[in-house]
């Protein structure tokens, strides 16, 4: 994977108990074990994330089977409309396998 700064980073699986790792000054992993197959990483704004919301909801529901999907959808509607919302998705062989998202907090945020 190549980030905007031009540096290459490895996506690593840290499930091994004795997996050695070290980080350089920029916190990049430079040693490790369990290197995963390459994935497609995509950065999305709110509109693009909204277009992929069905896939995101499916991964969420599989990852958190006891969570209320209706509540999640309601929270996502608010987040997707938030200024500065961004998401990053990971796709493997054309299917969504992971995501992360967020938006800047306002000065009035309680946390």
LINCORCOR-V567943 format. One record per residue. SS is DSSP state (helix for helix, strand for strand, loop for the rest). OMEGA is omega in whole degrees, 0 to 359 (* if undefined). NEAR is the number of other ideal C-beta (glycine too) atoms within 8 Angstrom. Layout:
SS:OMEGA:NEAR + SS:OMEGA:NEAR
//
This chain:
loop:179:9 + strand:178:6 + loop:182:7 + loop:179:3 + loop:178:4 + loop:180:5 + loop:176:8 + strand:180:5 + loop:176:9 + loop:170:8 + loop:186:10 + strand:176:11 + loop:184:8 + loop:181:8 + loop:180:5 + loop:182:8 + loop:183:3 + loop:185:4 + loop:180:10 + loop:175:7 + loop:173:9 + strand:183:7 + strand:175:7 + loop:185:7 + loop:180:3 + loop:177:5 + loop:175:5 + loop:176:8 + strand:180:10 + strand:174:6 + strand:177:6 + loop:178:11 + loop:177:7 + loop:180:10 + strand:182:8 + loop:173:8 + loop:179:4 + loop:177:6 + loop:174:11 + strand:180:7 + strand:182:8 + strand:177:7 + strand:186:6 + strand:169:11 + strand:183:7 + helix:181:11 + helix:180:6 + helix:178:9 + helix:177:14 + helix:178:8 + helix:181:6 + loop:187:11 + helix:178:10 + helix:178:6 + helix:180:9 + helix:179:14 + helix:180:12 + helix:178:9 + helix:178:12 + helix:182:11 + helix:178:10 + helix:182:6 + helix:183:6 + loop:187:7 + loop:181:6 + loop:181:3 + loop:179:9 + loop:182:5 + helix:177:9 + helix:177:6 + helix:179:8 + helix:179:12 + helix:179:9 + helix:178:8 + helix:180:8 + helix:178:11 + helix:179:8 + helix:181:8 + helix:182:11 + helix:179:11 + loop:182:7 + loop:175:10 + loop:177:5 + loop:180:6 + loop:175:14 + strand:176:11 + strand:172:12 + strand:179:11 + strand:175:12 + strand:179:12 + strand:177:11 + strand:181:9 + loop:175:4 + loop:180:4 + strand:179:7 + strand:180:12 + strand:179:8 + strand:178:7 + strand:173:10 + strand:181:6 + strand:177:10 + strand:178:7 + loop:178:10 + loop:175:7 + loop:175:6 + loop:178:5 + loop:181:4 + loop:181:4 + loop:182:6 + loop:179:3 + loop:*:3
//
